[in-house]
Amino acid sequence: MKYFDAIGALALLTASAAAANLTGEWAGSVQIPQRQSRPVSLWLDAQGDSLTGYMSSSQGNVPITNATASAGRVSFDIVRDYFGEERRSTYSADVDGDRMILHMPSFGGRGRGLDVTMKRISTATPKPLPPAPPKVSLPAAAPVPSNGLAKTPPMGWNSWNKFRSEVSDKLVRETADAMAGNGMKAAGYRYVNIDDTWQAGRDAHGNILPNERFPDMKALAAYVHGKGLKLGIYSSPGPKTCAGYEGSYGHEEQDAKTYAAWGIDYLKYDWCSGSTVYDYHSMQAVYAKMGEASLHSGRPIVYSLCQYGVLKGPQWGAEAGGNLWRTTGDIRDTWESMSHIGFDLQLDLAPYAAPGHWNDPDMLEIGNGGMTTTEYRTHMSLWSLLAAPLLAGNDLRNVSPAILAILTNKEVIAVDQDALGKQATRVSKTGDLEVWARPLTGGAIAVGLFNRSGAPASITARAAAIGLQGSGRVRDLWTHTGRGTINGEFSAEVPAHGVVMVRIDPVR
């Protein structure tokens, strides 16, 4: 999740003499689907044919540019600095007196945008846009020593994909109960991770406080631990999280010690508003700051860096103390999103994966309803070959047998959790047909035959390409059956958007 697809979409207006006088302050509230509302103020100054102004929100001030207007319809551009890259988005609005409907474009052109009702609450001419405070530039940080955790990719559950701001103490307890009883724990899932929206603010001493949905974090951690599971939490290096809640800026050591005192075992640290206070070139040092704080918090805490793979994050994630680091933007529950992230954006990242340090293509969408069972099987297979963290994102209290079977396939999970810690690479590609292979402990090889096309196809894996010398016994990890011996090559019929995943053990 990123603030760029929410607060980053909150924009400003512009007009001409053809439009009504829009001078003043306009207030509205953005209601993001499955998330909490976010207030925004528009400060506008109409002067003849031109209109200038800015938007004020918890993420800072954003000026408007490039205005046009005609018969109550206006459009304008917003330009943002996205880690050194200029990103321009165009917005429009319909104006009727003291009311306007702001039409925000979808992030990245994916899906529908949002409409926001704005009302003028003042006709006063706004002051000029306040200058942005200088961003903090941190000196290069020394490498953070390894915490010795996550020798295999973390497995568990995260609240965000399904529940967004509906996460609560009750939900976390019920999810822990479900994991302990439905086979997830037995299959290796351990972490129950609370994502964004749990924070209330800080007390007079600066201590982070949970909101009313989490009355006692320490008691919640004890409950989860009592199930033989671990508890995770979420924060940001900026002043605010992606959802606009309290971040850890200026309180890194204090927050890390609070998490340790509560009994937290896992921290997801999401860049979000970090860009409002830090020079983006300081990103490694910013993450190292919390890495050091977690290391000395008094409790082992797995450290998850969520900075979308920008600025070569996989290359320095381990030096910042990370056990895992995001390699992409947020995943969505669609074939297009999952396949693009899993196949196209993980190329050339294998050198950065090793025991204790993992590339993270984001959480699993398996069971959330946007893909077919075949596509979810592909999702699970690819993530396991990539040695990716396996963090379920569905409702585990109510999961179908078919979805549970995908999430708990022990033979596929064994590939993900293989102690050698080698990530798969793509060894062949013919159009939409791809073969990925990963070496395993003891000389075995895990191979995925993936069909990204819309029709069934035969796919062949060649022994030389996957690193097999001589012959090998083939076992299908989804049907749990033997598929004979490979001598030179192995072929299989693969359904559309599907996979045949096998383990090949060399014949000695």
LOPA-28339 format. One record per residue (C-alpha): x, y, z. Coordinates in pm, whole numbers, padded with zeros to 5 digits, always signed. Each point is the difference from the previous one (the first is absolute). Layout:
N
XYZ/...
***
This chain:
508
+00000+00000+00000/+00121+00353-00084/-00115+00351+00079/+00045+00093-00368/-00329-00173-00102/-00200+00179+00274/+00128+00328+00149/+00214+00035-00313/-00323+00007-00200/-00143+00290+00205/+00040+00297-00223/-00098+00354-00072/-00213+00192-00223/+00040+00262-00260/-00224+00216-00205/-00041+00308-00222/-00238+00291-00031/-00250-00244-00154/-00031-00172+00337/-00147+00131+00323/+00223+00185+00242/+00162-00282+00195/+00206+00206+00245/+00003-00140+00352/+00046-00319+00197/-00176-00317-00114/-00027-00303+00223/-00070-00359-00085/+00062-00354+00109/+00141-00272-00221/-00161-00338+00060/+00239-00264-00131/-00175-00335-00055/+00064-00234+00294/+00198+00271+00181/-00079+00288+00232/-00091+00348-00127/+00271+00265-00032/-00063+00375+00040/+00136+00242-00257/-00017+00378-00033/+00025+00193-00327/+00128+00356+00022/-00086+00189-00319/+00065+00352-00128/-00191+00113-00312/+00153+00305-00171/-00165+00090-00331/+00052-00287-00245/+00235-00192+00225/-00033-00209+00311/+00284-00106+00225/+00015-00186+00325/+00095-00314+00177/-00133-00298+00187/+00075-00045+00370/-00009-00346+00159/+00184-00211+00251/+00250-00077-00276/+00092+00364-00061/-00084+00271-00254/-00026-00057-00375/-00028+00287-00252/-00220-00006-00311/+00108+00070-00357/-00122-00003-00362/-00359+00114+00049/-00282+00008-00253/-00368+00079+00054/-00324+00004-00193/-00364+00031+00112/+00056-00112+00358/+00238-00280-00097/+00367+00039+00091/+00311-00209-00033/+00350+00029+00144/+00325-00186+00051/+00183-00108+00311/+00372-00075-00022/+00175-00205+00265/+00359-00106+00050/-00003-00379+00017/+00351-00090+00119/+00159+00238-00250/-00244-00074-00281/-00258+00264-00093/-00353-00142-00005/-00284+00206-00142/-00371-00075+00048/-00300+00181-00145/-00315+00067+00202/-00336+00159-00076/-00291+00143+00196/-00359+00110-00049/-00085+00322+00183/-00344+00119+00110/+00009+00304+00228/+00160-00095+00330/+00011-00369-00088/+00232-00193-00226/+00051-00363-00093/+00368-00077-00038/+00073-00289-00236/+00327-00167+00093/+00173-00232-00249/+00087-00354+00099/+00357-00064+00105/+00211-00115-00295/-00307-00002-00224/-00126-00322+00162/-00367-00033+00088/-00243+00281+00072/+00086+00329+00162/-00186+00162+00289/-00248+00286+00024/+00029+00235+00297/-00264+00253+00108/+00158+00331+00102/-00183+00291+00171/+00126+00356+00031/+00028+00091+00368/+00168+00341-00041/+00021+00265-00272/+00315+00158+00139/+00298+00030-00232/+00252-00262+00112/+00353+00081+00093/+00266-00106-00251/+00110-00362+00005/+00223-00045+00303/+00353-00098-00099/+00072-00365+00054/+00231-00059+00294/+00346-00125-00100/+00021-00375-00011/+00236-00181+00233/+00308-00152-00161/+00156-00274+00208/+00364-00100-00037/+00074-00347-00130/-00056-00259+00270/+00232-00279+00097/-00134-00347-00082/-00240-00127+00266/+00108-00337+00139/-00227-00292-00085/-00261-00081+00262/+00033-00371-00082/-00373-00038-00073/-00203-00125-00298/+00242-00268-00114/-00283-00108-00228/-00262+00237-00145/-00254+00112+00263/-00343-00165-00021/-00320+00133+00152/-00293+00233-00058/-00045+00375-00047/-00318+00199+00051/+00027+00255-00282/-00107-00173-00323/-00337-00109+00135/-00085+00218+00298/+00174+00337-00041/-00116+00226+00286/-00233-00267+00142/+00286-00174+00178/-00059-00037+00376/+00103-00192+00311/-00300-00228-00054/+00092-00072-00362/+00362-00074+00087/-00101-00241+00278/-00250-00176-00226/+00260-00026-00276/+00252-00149+00243/-00264-00251+00109/-00067-00092-00362/+00367-00039-00088/+00060-00223+00300/-00290-00227-00090/-00038-00014-00378/+00340-00136-00099/+00173+00331-00070/+00218-00018+00310/+00081-00364-00069/+00105+00098-00353/+00249+00255+00136/-00192+00329+00022/+00102+00185+00316/-00043+00378-00022/-00331+00178+00059/+00074+00351-00124/-00198+00316+00072/+00036+00245-00289/-00088+00371-00007/-00272+00183+00203/+00070-00132+00352/+00154+00322+00139/-00172+00269+00207/+00286+00246+00052/+00245+00058+00286/-00021+00071+00370/+00165+00291+00180/+00329-00192+00006/-00004-00074-00371/-00094-00366+00035/-00200-00140-00292/-00356-00094+00093/-00236-00250-00164/-00353+00115-00079/-00329-00127+00143/+00002-00305-00227/+00309-00126+00185/-00059+00053+00372/+00306-00196+00118/+00278-00088-00243/+00201-00188+00261/-00297-00221+00082/-00063-00057-00370/+00361-00108-00054/-00027-00239+00295/-00315-00151-00151/+00164-00051-00339/+00312-00144+00163/-00221-00237+00196/-00111-00148-00332/+00362-00072-00093/-00002+00293-00244/+00171+00340-00025/-00137+00355-00024/+00101+00263-00254/-00065+00374-00022/+00033+00288-00247/+00149+00350-00008/+00167+00259-00225/+00323+00200+00020/-00205+00311-00083/-00230+00203+00226/-00305-00185-00133/-00068-00349-00131/-00149-00067-00342/-00349+00023+00151/+00079+00324+00185/+00061-00148+00346/+00291+00069+00236/+00343-00089-00145/+00335-00049+00172/+00179+00315-00115/+00215+00127+00287/-00101-00292+00224/+00180-00295-00157/+00180-00131+00310/-00298+00075+00223/-00240-00186-00230/+00230-00300-00040/+00025-00035+00378/-00379+00036+00032/-00053-00276-00255/+00245-00221+00185/-00174+00067+00332/-00334-00096-00157/+00147-00327-00131/+00010+00087-00371/+00193-00241-00223/-00018+00164-00344/+00007+00360-00127/-00116+00113-00346/+00147+00346-00062/-00175+00179-00287/+00164+00306-00163/-00325+00198-00052/+00047+00357+00130/+00374-00051+00031/+00028+00206-00317/-00149+00303+00176/+00286+00024+00251/+00298-00185-00146/+00203+00050-00313/-00070-00322-00187/+00374-00063-00045/+00006-00054+00379/-00234-00299-00026/+00262-00262+00089/+00112+00197+00305/-00363+00058+00103/-00070-00373-00005/+00329-00075+00173/-00108+00230+00283/-00298-00222+00084/+00207-00309-00076/+00242+00099+00277/-00286+00095+00232/-00168-00338-00048/+00329-00183+00044/+00048+00163+00341/-00365-00002+00108/+00046-00293+00236/-00204-00245-00211/+00063-00184-00329/-00213+00177-00262/-00012-00099-00367/+00049+00318-00203/-00201+00045-00323/+00092+00294-00223/-00294+00126-00205/+00147+00254-00243/-00127-00145-00327/+00340-00102-00139/+00095+00357-00093/+00354+00136+00019/+00144-00352-00040/-00147-00112+00331/+00082-00370-00047/+00368+00092-00028/+00019+00165+00343/-00293-00149+00190/+00219-00241+00195/+00247+00275+00094/-00290+00201+00145/-00079-00291+00231/-00286-00133-00211/-00111-00361-00002/-00221+00067-00302/-00060+00293-00231/-00273+00078-00246/+00099-00016-00365/-00313+00156-00154/-00303+00217+00061/-00313-00145+00157/-00148-00321-00134/-00368-00017-00098/-00228-00301-00016/+00013-00033-00379/+00184-00224-00242/+00155+00304-00169/+00144+00141+00323/+00119-00329+00146/+00159-00128-00321/+00172+00330-00080/+00144+00026+00351/+00098-00367+00024/+00139-00063-00346/+00115+00334-00141/+00122+00191+00304/+00204-00275+00171/+00250-00057-00280/+00364+00054+00104/-00082+00012+00373/+00116-00352+00091/+00350+00113+00109/-00151+00200+00287/-00189-00290+00161/+00171-00211+00267/-00082-00148+00342/-00110+00288+00221/-00052+00240-00291/-00283-00029-00257/-00146+00179-00297/-00367+00074+00069/-00241+00027-00299/-00280+00089+00248/-00264-00200+00182/-00213-00285-00131/-00344+00074-00143/-00101-00367+00002/-00364-00038+00102/-00112+00361-00039/-00213-00080-00302/+00157+00193-00286/+00172-00296-00166/-00086-00358-00087/+00118-00303+00192/+00242-00073-00285/+00141+00352+00021/+00034-00020+00378/+00193-00326-00041/+00232+00184-00237/+00032+00280+00258/+00103-00244+00273/+00239-00188-00226/+00178+00309-00125/+00039+00157+00344/+00143-00329+00133/+00249-00028-00284/+00101+00361+00065/+00077-00081+00366/-00248+00275+00083/-00163+00062+00338/-00336-00179+00009/-00240+00239+00174/-00361-00097-00059/-00235+00294-00042/-00345-00159+00002/-00258-00066+00272/+00132-00313+00168/-00310-00027+00218/-00204-00090-00305/+00213-00168-00265/-00108-00263-00253/+00165-00344-00006/+00138+00072-00349/+00172+00321+00112/+00124-00158+00322/+00147-00285-00204/+00197+00251-00208/+00130+00189+00303/+00097-00316+00190/+00157-00209-00277/+00297-00125+00197/+00199-00114-00304/-00022+00346-00158/+00072+00169+00333/+00308-00221+00039/+00139+00163-00314/-00061+00348+00140/+00158-00097+00333/+00297-00189-00143/+00303+00062+00221/+00235+00069-00293/-00180+00331-00045/+00049+00031-00375/-00260+00196-00197/-00125-00132-00333/+00101+00153-00331/-00176-00012-00334/+00186-00249-00215/-00212+00019-00317/-00276+00212-00152/-00191-00068-00321/-00272+00259-00041/-00229-00041+00302/+00155-00334+00100/+00267+00017+00269/+00216-00244+00195/+00141+00098+00339/+00243-00214+00200/+00146+00007+00348/+00278-00216+00151/-00091-00174+00325/+00192-00154+00287/+00157-00334-00089/+00021+00065-00373/-00371-00012-00082/-00157+00261-00229/-00345+00158+00020/-00143+00093-00338/-00310+00196-00097/-00151-00026-00349/-00218+00312-00029/-00257+00075-00267/-00082+00373-00002/-00212-00033-00313/-00376-00035-00024/+00003-00355-00144/+00147-00337+00111/+00351-00065-00127/+00279-00255+00016/+00312+00127+00175/+00341-00166+00003/+00278+00031+00257/+00343-00104-00123/+00244-00164+00238/+00292+00221-00098/-00203+00318+00053/-00118-00092+00349/+00346-00117+00111/-00060-00376-00001/+00285-00226-00097/-00107-00350-00097/-00349-00123+00076/-00240+00075+00281/-00323-00122+00160/-00291+00241-00044/-00268+00058+00264/-00303+00223-00059/-00045+00222+00308/-00369+00073-00063/-00125-00349-00089/+00250-00157+00245/+00086-00268-00253/+00308-00114-00189/+00035+00104-00363/+00273-00235-00109/+00360+00083-00077/+00149+00293-00185/+00266-00091-00254/+00098+00313-00183/-00337+00172+00029/-00338-00009+00171/-00327+00115-00158/-00348+00053+00142/-00334+00139-00109/-00072+00316+00201/-00342+00170+00025/-00052+00366-00085/+00142+00223+00277/+00109-00323+00166/+00309-00180+00120/+00155-00344+00022/+00242+00009+00292/+00239-00289+00051/+00292-00106+00212/+00277-00182-00182/+00238-00221+00197/+00312-00104-00187/+00050-00372-00052/+00336-00075+00153/
***
